[in-house]
Amino acid sequence: MLKKLVLVLCCTLLTTRQLPATETPRVILNTSQGSVEVELYPQQAPITVANFLAYIRSGFYTDTLFHRIIPGYVIQGGGFDHHFTPKASGAPIRNEADNGLHNIRGTLAMARTRQVDSATSQFYINLRDNTALDHDQRDFGYAVFGRVVRGMDVIDHIAETPTYRQNGMSDVPVTPVTLLSAEEK
């Protein structure tokens, strides 16, 4: 009886061993201020991560501006070229803000209009904990899909860029801050 119990326990341990953690995709954002490494969360935000990676693979983000900088809040980019012309983006995606991730310092989330499912290419990086942007805090929230794992000092440096009002938009950097390229690591 004891041999059977030991055999059952061994078999149980062998069949329930933990599988290695799934690797999360990483992306390098090469900016005019330095490089930033980002980890993405496809398990929590599969649609958003696939969308972001599709833009990266197509070269869409090359030479786009970080067009909105609000110190102590967010930096936003991924939608305008150097002439401040909006780039033609793809169709809007479903908002995955209900994925359990929070808008905390260093996380990436999708920018959108007042319509819940309106995010396309623009994203922002949180400069502080912005839990008011989370799901259930206000009009569904903003989908977090990754976080900065290296280069937050670069993001903080970008956040210090003076801003002004241009083309009806506030918080535009006086000196352009460019996303030179984005590539999978």
C-alpha positions, -999 to +999 in steps of 0.1 A: +000+000+000+028+024+009+045+016-025+013+025-043+010+058-023+046+068-031+041+059-068+009+080-069+027+109-052+056+107-076+034+106-106+014+135-093+045+156-088+058+147-123+026+156-140+019+188-121+054+203-123+054+240-132+060+248-168+086+275-175+071+310-176+061+321-210+085+347-223+070+381-228+079+400-259+103+429-255+106+460-277+133+486-280+121+522-285+150+542-299+142+579-292+161+611-299+168+611-261+180+575-258+168+539-258+140+524-238+133+487-234+097+477-229+081+443-218+047+435-233+019+415-217+002+394-244-016+371-218-035+401-203-038+423-234-036+400-265-054+423-289-035+454-278-001+437-279-007+422-314-018+456-326+013+473-312+036+447-326+019+449-360+027+487-361+063+480-350+068+453-377+054+476-404+078+504-394+049+527-386+065+542-356+098+552-374+104+589-371+071+597-352+068+623-325+062+621-288+036+649-294+022+652-259+043+657-227+027+664-194+053+664-166+043+642-137+016+625-157+023+610-192+043+612-224+023+602-255+034+593-290+028+571-320+005+592-343+023+622-358+052+627-382+077+656-381+054+679-399+028+673-371+007+655-397-014+626-383-002+593-398-028+570-413-034+543-388-054+511-389-088+503-376-096+509-339-092+479-316-113+466-287-104+483-254-088+457-230-087+480-200-106+454-180-075+431-180-065+437-144-034+458-152-030+492-137-018+526-150+012+529-127+045+545-132+064+531-161+035+512-178+024+516-214-012+520-223-032+528-254-044+564-260-079+567-273-107+592-279-138+594-257-151+564-275-142+532-255-130+511-285-111+538-304-074+531-298-053+527-329-015+535-329-011+561-302+002+550-268+014+567-236+039+560-208+028+567-173+052+590-154+034+583-121+007+561-107-024+572-127-050+548-113-078+572-122-071+560-158-078+524-148-109+504-157-139+511-134-124+545-124-139+564-154-156+556-187-141+521-189-104+532-186-073+529-207-057+495-216-023+489-201-003+464-222+034+467-211+059+484-189+094+500-192+120+475-179+151+497-189+154+533-197+129+550-174+156+576-169+152+584-206+114+587-202+119+610-172+143+631-192+118+634-221+092+645-195+114+675-186+111+689-222+094+723-222+060+724-240+037+749-257+005+750-277+006+741-314-021+734-340-047+735-313-029+710-291-014+717-258+016+700-242+035+698-275+073+697-270+091+729-280+121+708-292+108+677-310+112+644-293+113+617-319+107+580-318+134+571-343+125+534-345+108+507-326+120+471-329+114+437-313+142+425-292 
